[in-house]
Amino acid sequence: MKISIVLSTYNGKAYITEQLDSILNQTRKADEVLIFDDCSTDNTPQIELF
């Protein structure tokens, strides 16, 4: 079974890293994580994750 996680964000720059850390620490690993931004004004899309 494929596990997909979808995050929707608006001005979530301060929270994305913490959310992804939480996802990475789960017992069952996700096959994919999709993040969709809803026109944030805090530069959320410019975050370098890896």
CHARMM internal coordinates of N, CA and C (Angstrom, degrees):
IC EDIT
DIST 1 N 1 CA 1.4327
DIST 1 CA 1 C 1.5300
ANGL 1 N 1 CA 1 C 108.44
DIST 1 C 2 N 1.3182
ANGL 1 CA 1 C 2 N 116.06
DIHE 1 N 1 CA 1 C 2 N 132.97
DIST 2 N 2 CA 1.4615
ANGL 1 C 2 N 2 CA 121.98
DIHE 1 CA 1 C 2 N 2 CA 178.17
DIST 2 CA 2 C 1.5251
ANGL 2 N 2 CA 2 C 109.52
DIHE 1 C 2 N 2 CA 2 C -87.31
DIST 2 C 3 N 1.3237
ANGL 2 CA 2 C 3 N 116.19
DIHE 2 N 2 CA 2 C 3 N 133.68
DIST 3 N 3 CA 1.4621
ANGL 2 C 3 N 3 CA 121.11
DIHE 2 CA 2 C 3 N 3 CA 179.10
DIST 3 CA 3 C 1.5227
ANGL 3 N 3 CA 3 C 108.80
DIHE 2 C 3 N 3 CA 3 C -109.08
DIST 3 C 4 N 1.3366
ANGL 3 CA 3 C 4 N 115.22
DIHE 3 N 3 CA 3 C 4 N 120.78
DIST 4 N 4 CA 1.4543
ANGL 3 C 4 N 4 CA 122.05
DIHE 3 CA 3 C 4 N 4 CA 177.78
DIST 4 CA 4 C 1.5199
ANGL 4 N 4 CA 4 C 108.96
DIHE 3 C 4 N 4 CA 4 C -117.32
DIST 4 C 5 N 1.3131
ANGL 4 CA 4 C 5 N 115.62
DIHE 4 N 4 CA 4 C 5 N 138.93
DIST 5 N 5 CA 1.4627
ANGL 4 C 5 N 5 CA 120.94
DIHE 4 CA 4 C 5 N 5 CA 176.54
DIST 5 CA 5 C 1.5157
ANGL 5 N 5 CA 5 C 106.91
DIHE 4 C 5 N 5 CA 5 C -120.08
DIST 5 C 6 N 1.3225
ANGL 5 CA 5 C 6 N 115.65
DIHE 5 N 5 CA 5 C 6 N 132.07
DIST 6 N 6 CA 1.4543
ANGL 5 C 6 N 6 CA 120.88
DIHE 5 CA 5 C 6 N 6 CA 179.60
DIST 6 CA 6 C 1.5225
ANGL 6 N 6 CA 6 C 108.57
DIHE 5 C 6 N 6 CA 6 C -118.10
DIST 6 C 7 N 1.3285
ANGL 6 CA 6 C 7 N 115.61
DIHE 6 N 6 CA 6 C 7 N 123.97
DIST 7 N 7 CA 1.4615
ANGL 6 C 7 N 7 CA 121.58
DIHE 6 CA 6 C 7 N 7 CA 175.80
DIST 7 CA 7 C 1.5138
ANGL 7 N 7 CA 7 C 108.10
DIHE 6 C 7 N 7 CA 7 C -111.96
DIST 7 C 8 N 1.2934
ANGL 7 CA 7 C 8 N 115.16
DIHE 7 N 7 CA 7 C 8 N 132.01
DIST 8 N 8 CA 1.4519
ANGL 7 C 8 N 8 CA 121.88
DIHE 7 CA 7 C 8 N 8 CA 174.26
DIST 8 CA 8 C 1.5175
ANGL 8 N 8 CA 8 C 106.89
DIHE 7 C 8 N 8 CA 8 C -109.71
DIST 8 C 9 N 1.3277
ANGL 8 CA 8 C 9 N 117.26
DIHE 8 N 8 CA 8 C 9 N 135.28
DIST 9 N 9 CA 1.4548
ANGL 8 C 9 N 9 CA 118.66
DIHE 8 CA 8 C 9 N 9 CA -175.98
DIST 9 CA 9 C 1.5141
ANGL 9 N 9 CA 9 C 112.13
DIHE 8 C 9 N 9 CA 9 C -138.58
DIST 9 C 10 N 1.3113
ANGL 9 CA 9 C 10 N 114.50
DIHE 9 N 9 CA 9 C 10 N 148.42
DIST 10 N 10 CA 1.4558
ANGL 9 C 10 N 10 CA 123.11
DIHE 9 CA 9 C 10 N 10 CA 169.79
DIST 10 CA 10 C 1.5319
ANGL 10 N 10 CA 10 C 106.26
DIHE 9 C 10 N 10 CA 10 C -141.38
DIST 10 C 11 N 1.3089
ANGL 10 CA 10 C 11 N 116.11
DIHE 10 N 10 CA 10 C 11 N 115.49
DIST 11 N 11 CA 1.4630
ANGL 10 C 11 N 11 CA 122.24
DIHE 10 CA 10 C 11 N 11 CA -175.72
DIST 11 CA 11 C 1.5293
ANGL 11 N 11 CA 11 C 111.30
DIHE 10 C 11 N 11 CA 11 C 53.23
DIST 11 C 12 N 1.3248
ANGL 11 CA 11 C 12 N 115.27
DIHE 11 N 11 CA 11 C 12 N 48.54
DIST 12 N 12 CA 1.4617
ANGL 11 C 12 N 12 CA 120.71
DIHE 11 CA 11 C 12 N 12 CA -177.58
DIST 12 CA 12 C 1.5129
ANGL 12 N 12 CA 12 C 114.50
DIHE 11 C 12 N 12 CA 12 C -103.36
DIST 12 C 13 N 1.3276
ANGL 12 CA 12 C 13 N 117.36
DIHE 12 N 12 CA 12 C 13 N 17.36
DIST 13 N 13 CA 1.4642
ANGL 12 C 13 N 13 CA 121.28
DIHE 12 CA 12 C 13 N 13 CA -176.45
DIST 13 CA 13 C 1.5249
ANGL 13 N 13 CA 13 C 112.86
DIHE 12 C 13 N 13 CA 13 C -50.66
DIST 13 C 14 N 1.3169
ANGL 13 CA 13 C 14 N 117.16
DIHE 13 N 13 CA 13 C 14 N -39.78
DIST 14 N 14 CA 1.4695
ANGL 13 C 14 N 14 CA 121.59
DIHE 13 CA 13 C 14 N 14 CA -177.14
DIST 14 CA 14 C 1.5233
ANGL 14 N 14 CA 14 C 112.88
DIHE 13 C 14 N 14 CA 14 C -73.59
DIST 14 C 15 N 1.3341
ANGL 14 CA 14 C 15 N 117.57
DIHE 14 N 14 CA 14 C 15 N -11.34
DIST 15 N 15 CA 1.4665
ANGL 14 C 15 N 15 CA 120.36
DIHE 14 CA 14 C 15 N 15 CA -172.01
DIST 15 CA 15 C 1.5236
ANGL 15 N 15 CA 15 C 114.79
DIHE 14 C 15 N 15 CA 15 C -117.89
DIST 15 C 16 N 1.3101
ANGL 15 CA 15 C 16 N 118.64
DIHE 15 N 15 CA 15 C 16 N -18.64
DIST 16 N 16 CA 1.4681
ANGL 15 C 16 N 16 CA 121.49
DIHE 15 CA 15 C 16 N 16 CA -174.09
DIST 16 CA 16 C 1.5219
ANGL 16 N 16 CA 16 C 112.29
DIHE 15 C 16 N 16 CA 16 C -58.38
DIST 16 C 17 N 1.3240
ANGL 16 CA 16 C 17 N 117.78
DIHE 16 N 16 CA 16 C 17 N -47.13
DIST 17 N 17 CA 1.4684
ANGL 16 C 17 N 17 CA 120.67
DIHE 16 CA 16 C 17 N 17 CA -178.07
DIST 17 CA 17 C 1.5250
ANGL 17 N 17 CA 17 C 111.06
DIHE 16 C 17 N 17 CA 17 C -60.93
DIST 17 C 18 N 1.3216
ANGL 17 CA 17 C 18 N 117.21
DIHE 17 N 17 CA 17 C 18 N -44.04
DIST 18 N 18 CA 1.4671
ANGL 17 C 18 N 18 CA 120.89
DIHE 17 CA 17 C 18 N 18 CA 178.90
DIST 18 CA 18 C 1.5257
ANGL 18 N 18 CA 18 C 111.18
DIHE 17 C 18 N 18 CA 18 C -64.30
DIST 18 C 19 N 1.3188
ANGL 18 CA 18 C 19 N 117.06
DIHE 18 N 18 CA 18 C 19 N -39.56
DIST 19 N 19 CA 1.4661
ANGL 18 C 19 N 19 CA 120.27
DIHE 18 CA 18 C 19 N 19 CA 178.13
DIST 19 CA 19 C 1.5217
ANGL 19 N 19 CA 19 C 110.95
DIHE 18 C 19 N 19 CA 19 C -64.34
DIST 19 C 20 N 1.3168
ANGL 19 CA 19 C 20 N 116.98
DIHE 19 N 19 CA 19 C 20 N -43.51
DIST 20 N 20 CA 1.4629
ANGL 19 C 20 N 20 CA 119.93
DIHE 19 CA 19 C 20 N 20 CA 179.80
DIST 20 CA 20 C 1.5234
ANGL 20 N 20 CA 20 C 111.63
DIHE 19 C 20 N 20 CA 20 C -66.95
DIST 20 C 21 N 1.3221
ANGL 20 CA 20 C 21 N 117.86
DIHE 20 N 20 CA 20 C 21 N -37.75
DIST 21 N 21 CA 1.4616
ANGL 20 C 21 N 21 CA 120.34
DIHE 20 CA 20 C 21 N 21 CA 175.37
DIST 21 CA 21 C 1.5208
ANGL 21 N 21 CA 21 C 110.88
DIHE 20 C 21 N 21 CA 21 C -59.90
DIST 21 C 22 N 1.3105
ANGL 21 CA 21 C 22 N 116.03
DIHE 21 N 21 CA 21 C 22 N -41.70
DIST 22 N 22 CA 1.4620
ANGL 21 C 22 N 22 CA 120.48
DIHE 21 CA 21 C 22 N 22 CA 178.26
DIST 22 CA 22 C 1.5248
ANGL 22 N 22 CA 22 C 111.30
DIHE 21 C 22 N 22 CA 22 C -62.85
DIST 22 C 23 N 1.3076
ANGL 22 CA 22 C 23 N 116.47
DIHE 22 N 22 CA 22 C 23 N -42.64
DIST 23 N 23 CA 1.4700
ANGL 22 C 23 N 23 CA 121.10
DIHE 22 CA 22 C 23 N 23 CA 178.63
DIST 23 CA 23 C 1.5255
ANGL 23 N 23 CA 23 C 110.16
DIHE 22 C 23 N 23 CA 23 C -63.00
DIST 23 C 24 N 1.3370
ANGL 23 CA 23 C 24 N 117.14
DIHE 23 N 23 CA 23 C 24 N -43.03
DIST 24 N 24 CA 1.4637
ANGL 23 C 24 N 24 CA 120.78
DIHE 23 CA 23 C 24 N 24 CA -179.31
DIST 24 CA 24 C 1.5225
ANGL 24 N 24 CA 24 C 112.76
DIHE 23 C 24 N 24 CA 24 C -64.99
DIST 24 C 25 N 1.3257
ANGL 24 CA 24 C 25 N 117.33
DIHE 24 N 24 CA 24 C 25 N -25.49
DIST 25 N 25 CA 1.4596
ANGL 24 C 25 N 25 CA 120.88
DIHE 24 CA 24 C 25 N 25 CA -178.15
DIST 25 CA 25 C 1.5280
ANGL 25 N 25 CA 25 C 114.14
DIHE 24 C 25 N 25 CA 25 C -90.61
DIST 25 C 26 N 1.3071
ANGL 25 CA 25 C 26 N 117.30
DIHE 25 N 25 CA 25 C 26 N 6.79
DIST 26 N 26 CA 1.4598
ANGL 25 C 26 N 26 CA 120.87
DIHE 25 CA 25 C 26 N 26 CA 178.62
DIST 26 CA 26 C 1.5290
ANGL 26 N 26 CA 26 C 110.64
DIHE 25 C 26 N 26 CA 26 C -73.42
DIST 26 C 27 N 1.2966
ANGL 26 CA 26 C 27 N 116.57
DIHE 26 N 26 CA 26 C 27 N 153.34
DIST 27 N 27 CA 1.4648
ANGL 26 C 27 N 27 CA 121.96
DIHE 26 CA 26 C 27 N 27 CA 178.91
DIST 27 CA 27 C 1.5207
ANGL 27 N 27 CA 27 C 111.33
DIHE 26 C 27 N 27 CA 27 C -63.55
DIST 27 C 28 N 1.3184
ANGL 27 CA 27 C 28 N 116.35
DIHE 27 N 27 CA 27 C 28 N -47.26
DIST 28 N 28 CA 1.4686
ANGL 27 C 28 N 28 CA 120.67
DIHE 27 CA 27 C 28 N 28 CA 176.56
DIST 28 CA 28 C 1.5047
ANGL 28 N 28 CA 28 C 108.49
DIHE 27 C 28 N 28 CA 28 C -93.64
DIST 28 C 29 N 1.2995
ANGL 28 CA 28 C 29 N 116.68
DIHE 28 N 28 CA 28 C 29 N 124.05
DIST 29 N 29 CA 1.4604
ANGL 28 C 29 N 29 CA 122.00
DIHE 28 CA 28 C 29 N 29 CA -177.16
DIST 29 CA 29 C 1.5223
ANGL 29 N 29 CA 29 C 110.89
DIHE 28 C 29 N 29 CA 29 C -82.13
DIST 29 C 30 N 1.3070
ANGL 29 CA 29 C 30 N 115.32
DIHE 29 N 29 CA 29 C 30 N 142.06
DIST 30 N 30 CA 1.4591
ANGL 29 C 30 N 30 CA 121.28
DIHE 29 CA 29 C 30 N 30 CA 177.48
DIST 30 CA 30 C 1.5231
ANGL 30 N 30 CA 30 C 109.77
DIHE 29 C 30 N 30 CA 30 C -79.85
DIST 30 C 31 N 1.3183
ANGL 30 CA 30 C 31 N 115.69
DIHE 30 N 30 CA 30 C 31 N 146.22
DIST 31 N 31 CA 1.4573
ANGL 30 C 31 N 31 CA 120.68
DIHE 30 CA 30 C 31 N 31 CA 174.91
DIST 31 CA 31 C 1.5291
ANGL 31 N 31 CA 31 C 110.90
DIHE 30 C 31 N 31 CA 31 C -81.57
DIST 31 C 32 N 1.3211
ANGL 31 CA 31 C 32 N 115.46
DIHE 31 N 31 CA 31 C 32 N -27.27
DIST 32 N 32 CA 1.4564
ANGL 31 C 32 N 32 CA 119.45
DIHE 31 CA 31 C 32 N 32 CA 178.15
DIST 32 CA 32 C 1.5246
ANGL 32 N 32 CA 32 C 109.77
DIHE 31 C 32 N 32 CA 32 C -155.74
DIST 32 C 33 N 1.3172
ANGL 32 CA 32 C 33 N 114.42
DIHE 32 N 32 CA 32 C 33 N 150.71
DIST 33 N 33 CA 1.4613
ANGL 32 C 33 N 33 CA 121.47
DIHE 32 CA 32 C 33 N 33 CA 174.73
DIST 33 CA 33 C 1.5228
ANGL 33 N 33 CA 33 C 106.07
DIHE 32 C 33 N 33 CA 33 C -128.25
DIST 33 C 34 N 1.3074
ANGL 33 CA 33 C 34 N 115.23
DIHE 33 N 33 CA 33 C 34 N 121.07
DIST 34 N 34 CA 1.4613
ANGL 33 C 34 N 34 CA 121.32
DIHE 33 CA 33 C 34 N 34 CA 179.81
DIST 34 CA 34 C 1.5223
ANGL 34 N 34 CA 34 C 108.37
DIHE 33 C 34 N 34 CA 34 C -109.02
DIST 34 C 35 N 1.3183
ANGL 34 CA 34 C 35 N 116.15
DIHE 34 N 34 CA 34 C 35 N 129.81
DIST 35 N 35 CA 1.4613
ANGL 34 C 35 N 35 CA 120.82
DIHE 34 CA 34 C 35 N 35 CA 179.45
DIST 35 CA 35 C 1.5183
ANGL 35 N 35 CA 35 C 107.82
DIHE 34 C 35 N 35 CA 35 C -118.66
DIST 35 C 36 N 1.3150
ANGL 35 CA 35 C 36 N 115.68
DIHE 35 N 35 CA 35 C 36 N 123.87
DIST 36 N 36 CA 1.4558
ANGL 35 C 36 N 36 CA 121.68
DIHE 35 CA 35 C 36 N 36 CA 178.83
DIST 36 CA 36 C 1.5202
ANGL 36 N 36 CA 36 C 109.29
DIHE 35 C 36 N 36 CA 36 C -115.46
DIST 36 C 37 N 1.3193
ANGL 36 CA 36 C 37 N 115.49
DIHE 36 N 36 CA 36 C 37 N 128.38
DIST 37 N 37 CA 1.4559
ANGL 36 C 37 N 37 CA 121.33
DIHE 36 CA 36 C 37 N 37 CA -178.63
DIST 37 CA 37 C 1.5287
ANGL 37 N 37 CA 37 C 109.52
DIHE 36 C 37 N 37 CA 37 C -102.99
DIST 37 C 38 N 1.3252
ANGL 37 CA 37 C 38 N 116.10
DIHE 37 N 37 CA 37 C 38 N 137.70
DIST 38 N 38 CA 1.4578
ANGL 37 C 38 N 38 CA 121.77
DIHE 37 CA 37 C 38 N 38 CA -178.34
DIST 38 CA 38 C 1.5371
ANGL 38 N 38 CA 38 C 110.47
DIHE 37 C 38 N 38 CA 38 C -105.30
DIST 38 C 39 N 1.3310
ANGL 38 CA 38 C 39 N 115.95
DIHE 38 N 38 CA 38 C 39 N 62.61
DIST 39 N 39 CA 1.4773
ANGL 38 C 39 N 39 CA 123.30
DIHE 38 CA 38 C 39 N 39 CA 176.20
DIST 39 CA 39 C 1.5215
ANGL 39 N 39 CA 39 C 112.98
DIHE 38 C 39 N 39 CA 39 C 59.04
DIST 39 C 40 N 1.3241
ANGL 39 CA 39 C 40 N 116.81
DIHE 39 N 39 CA 39 C 40 N 48.30
DIST 40 N 40 CA 1.4619
ANGL 39 C 40 N 40 CA 121.20
DIHE 39 CA 39 C 40 N 40 CA 178.31
DIST 40 CA 40 C 1.5209
ANGL 40 N 40 CA 40 C 111.29
DIHE 39 C 40 N 40 CA 40 C -59.37
DIST 40 C 41 N 1.3239
ANGL 40 CA 40 C 41 N 114.98
DIHE 40 N 40 CA 40 C 41 N 152.16
DIST 41 N 41 CA 1.4580
ANGL 40 C 41 N 41 CA 120.98
DIHE 40 CA 40 C 41 N 41 CA 177.34
DIST 41 CA 41 C 1.5292
ANGL 41 N 41 CA 41 C 111.06
DIHE 40 C 41 N 41 CA 41 C -110.55
DIST 41 C 42 N 1.3210
ANGL 41 CA 41 C 42 N 117.72
DIHE 41 N 41 CA 41 C 42 N 6.62
DIST 42 N 42 CA 1.4773
ANGL 41 C 42 N 42 CA 121.70
DIHE 41 CA 41 C 42 N 42 CA -178.51
DIST 42 CA 42 C 1.5228
ANGL 42 N 42 CA 42 C 112.49
DIHE 41 C 42 N 42 CA 42 C -108.27
DIST 42 C 43 N 1.3145
ANGL 42 CA 42 C 43 N 117.48
DIHE 42 N 42 CA 42 C 43 N 21.52
DIST 43 N 43 CA 1.4803
ANGL 42 C 43 N 43 CA 123.58
DIHE 42 CA 42 C 43 N 43 CA 179.84
DIST 43 CA 43 C 1.5162
ANGL 43 N 43 CA 43 C 113.85
DIHE 42 C 43 N 43 CA 43 C 65.33
DIST 43 C 44 N 1.3062
ANGL 43 CA 43 C 44 N 118.12
DIHE 43 N 43 CA 43 C 44 N 25.22
DIST 44 N 44 CA 1.4686
ANGL 43 C 44 N 44 CA 121.14
DIHE 43 CA 43 C 44 N 44 CA 177.30
DIST 44 CA 44 C 1.5319
ANGL 44 N 44 CA 44 C 112.28
DIHE 43 C 44 N 44 CA 44 C -51.39
DIST 44 C 45 N 1.3255
ANGL 44 CA 44 C 45 N 119.97
DIHE 44 N 44 CA 44 C 45 N -44.61
DIST 45 N 45 CA 1.4664
ANGL 44 C 45 N 45 CA 119.10
DIHE 44 CA 44 C 45 N 45 CA -177.51
DIST 45 CA 45 C 1.5289
ANGL 45 N 45 CA 45 C 114.62
DIHE 44 C 45 N 45 CA 45 C -65.53
DIST 45 C 46 N 1.3331
ANGL 45 CA 45 C 46 N 118.38
DIHE 45 N 45 CA 45 C 46 N -17.03
DIST 46 N 46 CA 1.4517
ANGL 45 C 46 N 46 CA 121.38
DIHE 45 CA 45 C 46 N 46 CA -178.34
DIST 46 CA 46 C 1.5254
ANGL 46 N 46 CA 46 C 113.56
DIHE 45 C 46 N 46 CA 46 C -88.07
DIST 46 C 47 N 1.3178
ANGL 46 CA 46 C 47 N 118.26
DIHE 46 N 46 CA 46 C 47 N 0.25
DIST 47 N 47 CA 1.4681
ANGL 46 C 47 N 47 CA 121.04
DIHE 46 CA 46 C 47 N 47 CA 179.77
DIST 47 CA 47 C 1.5241
ANGL 47 N 47 CA 47 C 109.41
DIHE 46 C 47 N 47 CA 47 C -64.31
DIST 47 C 48 N 1.3301
ANGL 47 CA 47 C 48 N 116.81
DIHE 47 N 47 CA 47 C 48 N 131.32
DIST 48 N 48 CA 1.4559
ANGL 47 C 48 N 48 CA 121.58
DIHE 47 CA 47 C 48 N 48 CA 174.62
DIST 48 CA 48 C 1.5181
ANGL 48 N 48 CA 48 C 107.66
DIHE 47 C 48 N 48 CA 48 C -94.29
DIST 48 C 49 N 1.3164
ANGL 48 CA 48 C 49 N 116.11
DIHE 48 N 48 CA 48 C 49 N 112.83
DIST 49 N 49 CA 1.4554
ANGL 48 C 49 N 49 CA 120.85
DIHE 48 CA 48 C 49 N 49 CA -173.71
DIST 49 CA 49 C 1.5175
ANGL 49 N 49 CA 49 C 112.72
DIHE 48 C 49 N 49 CA 49 C -87.91
DIST 49 C 50 N 1.3219
ANGL 49 CA 49 C 50 N 117.85
DIHE 49 N 49 CA 49 C 50 N -37.58
DIST 50 N 50 CA 1.4633
ANGL 49 C 50 N 50 CA 119.44
DIHE 49 CA 49 C 50 N 50 CA -175.77
DIST 50 CA 50 C 1.4955
ANGL 50 N 50 CA 50 C 110.33
DIHE 49 C 50 N 50 CA 50 C -134.81
END
COOR INIT
IC SEED 1 N 1 CA 1 C
IC BUILD
